[in-house]
Amino acid sequence: MSNIQGWAVQQAGQPLVQTQIDPGPLGAEEVEVAVDYCGICHSDLSMINNEWGFSRYPFVPGHEVIGRVTALGPQAKGLKIGQKVGIGWTAESCMHCRQCLSGHQNLCAKATPTIGGHHGGFADKVRAHWAWAIPLPEGLHLASAGPLLCGGITVLEPFLAYDIGPSARVGVVGIGGLGHMAIKFAKAWGCEVTAFTSTAAKADEARGFGAHHVVSSQDASEIAAIAGTLDLLLVTVNVPLNWNAFINTLAPRGRMHVVGAVLEPIPVPAFSLIGAQREVSGSPTGSPVDIATLLDFAARHDIRPQVEMFPMSKVNEALKHLADGKARYRIVLDANAS
């Protein structure tokens, strides 16, 4: 096998530098994928800066890969050379634990993140277990599809996991990389969608993404006015909120589901849950089957993340654009652009 040309970070917080990597022999159940596009997720920044404390250097970031199968291990199944596939947050799981055997491979305790102890997709090639190289459906817009493999499945997973139906009233907190996709999916799912934003200028954009209502997340009176109405409140931000006020927007048996990486503890008053039988939950990405379901749904409804394109060679500029809060709303690297 040939070496991989990737953009690697050598130490926490350092710029990425082009690096040649010897990946070793292709594993029996691995596939190698030529990268065409790779989205940039805020998780890439967090890993580059070791915000979560488990980054291992050097490594190549990138876990929203759209590409083509170029090599198959002898025990890889269901794929063929040249097939278009996507690789998201997870590169492999053990495939024999209770979680894997029950179809919840994303919850495998031994799962390997694509950018955790593994080289990711800011490169010309990337590898993954065959089960995590998800075939792409016809009709999917490939240039913008990368963010669906992480951010997209992150916001759709609670709809699948908790049987959220088309009659549900759904709130989305935060109109950013995750939030704008959540609004698009919830609207296409058939739900009545309320967007919460701290930026008044985003109100019209939120409606353009499909929100029926827009509420200021900084205005206690606006939040109080919809108390007891939401079946699902999806929190996509990573900052502290007035948690009790948001929990009180839930209808009886409603759920607040957290997918933003809030680093501070979330205080939950017991009586805010008990009286109306409310729930608080969270989830990571999704299983291979759930990701395939997401991609089929996105292709059928032409759901596209709003993206800005950068050549792979300008990855450091793209990361700075994201770190400065300027991305609207996801960034995709084009591996074939000059």
Secondary structure as the mmCIF struct_conf table of DSSP 4:
data_model
#
loop_
_struct_conf.conf_type_id
_struct_conf.id
_struct_conf.beg_label_comp_id
_struct_conf.beg_label_asym_id
_struct_conf.beg_label_seq_id
_struct_conf.end_label_comp_id
_struct_conf.end_label_asym_id
_struct_conf.end_label_seq_id
HELX_LH_PP_P HELX_LH_PP_P1 SER A 2 ASN A 3
STRN STRN1 ILE A 4 ALA A 8
STRN STRN2 VAL A 9 VAL A 9
BEND BEND1 GLN A 11 GLN A 11
TURN_TY1_P TURN_TY1_P1 ALA A 12 GLY A 13
HELX_LH_PP_P HELX_LH_PP_P2 GLN A 14 LEU A 16
STRN STRN3 VAL A 17 ILE A 21
BEND BEND2 PRO A 25 PRO A 25
HELX_LH_PP_P HELX_LH_PP_P3 LEU A 26 GLY A 27
TURN_TY1_P TURN_TY1_P2 ALA A 28 GLU A 29
STRN STRN4 GLU A 30 ILE A 40
HELX_RH_AL_P HELX_RH_AL_P1 HIS A 42 ILE A 48
TURN_TY1_P TURN_TY1_P3 ASN A 49 TRP A 52
BEND BEND3 GLY A 53 GLY A 53
BEND BEND4 TYR A 57 PRO A 58
STRN STRN5 PHE A 59 PHE A 59
STRN STRN6 VAL A 65 LEU A 72
TURN_TY1_P TURN_TY1_P4 PRO A 74 GLN A 75
BEND BEND5 GLY A 78 GLY A 78
TURN_TY1_P TURN_TY1_P5 ILE A 81 GLY A 82
STRN STRN7 LYS A 84 ILE A 87
BEND BEND6 TRP A 89 TRP A 89
STRN STRN8 THR A 90 GLU A 92
BEND BEND7 MET A 95 CYS A 97
HELX_RH_AL_P HELX_RH_AL_P2 ARG A 98 LEU A 101
TURN_TY1_P TURN_TY1_P6 SER A 102 GLY A 103
HELX_RH_3T_P HELX_RH_3T_P1 GLN A 105 LEU A 107
TURN_TY1_P TURN_TY1_P7 ALA A 109 LYS A 110
STRN STRN9 THR A 112 PRO A 113
TURN_TY1_P TURN_TY1_P8 THR A 114 ILE A 115
BEND BEND8 GLY A 116 HIS A 118
BEND BEND9 GLY A 121 PHE A 122
STRN STRN10 ALA A 123 ALA A 123
BEND BEND10 ASP A 124 ASP A 124
STRN STRN11 LYS A 125 HIS A 129
HELX_RH_3T_P HELX_RH_3T_P2 TRP A 130 TRP A 132
BEND BEND11 ALA A 133 ALA A 133
STRN STRN12 ILE A 134 PRO A 135
HELX_LH_PP_P HELX_LH_PP_P4 LEU A 136 PRO A 137
TURN_TY1_P TURN_TY1_P9 GLU A 138 GLY A 139
HELX_RH_AL_P HELX_RH_AL_P3 LEU A 142 ALA A 145
HELX_RH_3T_P HELX_RH_3T_P3 GLY A 146 LEU A 149
TURN_TY1_P TURN_TY1_P10 CYS A 150 CYS A 150
HELX_RH_AL_P HELX_RH_AL_P4 GLY A 151 ALA A 161
TURN_TY1_P TURN_TY1_P11 TYR A 162 ASP A 163
TURN_TY1_P TURN_TY1_P12 PRO A 166 SER A 167
STRN STRN13 ARG A 169 VAL A 173
BEND BEND12 GLY A 176 GLY A 176
HELX_RH_AL_P HELX_RH_AL_P5 GLY A 177 TRP A 189
TURN_TY1_P TURN_TY1_P13 GLY A 190 GLY A 190
STRN STRN14 GLU A 192 THR A 197
BEND BEND13 SER A 198 SER A 198
HELX_RH_3T_P HELX_RH_3T_P4 ALA A 200 LYS A 202
HELX_RH_AL_P HELX_RH_AL_P6 ALA A 203 PHE A 209
TURN_TY1_P TURN_TY1_P14 GLY A 210 GLY A 210
BEND BEND14 HIS A 212 HIS A 212
STRN STRN15 HIS A 213 SER A 216
TURN_TY1_P TURN_TY1_P15 SER A 217 GLN A 218
HELX_RH_AL_P HELX_RH_AL_P7 ALA A 220 ALA A 225
TURN_TY1_P TURN_TY1_P16 ILE A 226 GLY A 228
STRN STRN16 LEU A 230 VAL A 235
BEND BEND15 VAL A 239 VAL A 239
HELX_RH_AL_P HELX_RH_AL_P8 TRP A 243 ILE A 247
TURN_TY1_P TURN_TY1_P17 ASN A 248 THR A 249
STRN STRN17 LEU A 250 VAL A 258
BEND BEND16 GLY A 260 GLY A 260
BEND BEND17 GLU A 264 GLU A 264
HELX_RH_AL_P HELX_RH_AL_P9 ALA A 270 ILE A 274
TURN_TY1_P TURN_TY1_P18 GLY A 275 GLN A 277
STRN STRN18 GLU A 279 GLY A 282
BEND BEND18 THR A 285 THR A 285
HELX_RH_AL_P HELX_RH_AL_P10 PRO A 288 HIS A 301
TURN_TY1_P TURN_TY1_P19 ASP A 302 ASP A 302
STRN STRN19 VAL A 307 PRO A 311
HELX_RH_3T_P HELX_RH_3T_P5 MET A 312 LYS A 314
HELX_RH_AL_P HELX_RH_AL_P11 VAL A 315 ALA A 323
TURN_TY1_P TURN_TY1_P20 ASP A 324 GLY A 325
BEND BEND19 ARG A 328 TYR A 329
STRN STRN20 ARG A 330 ASP A 334
TURN_TY1_P TURN_TY1_P21 ALA A 335 ASN A 336
#
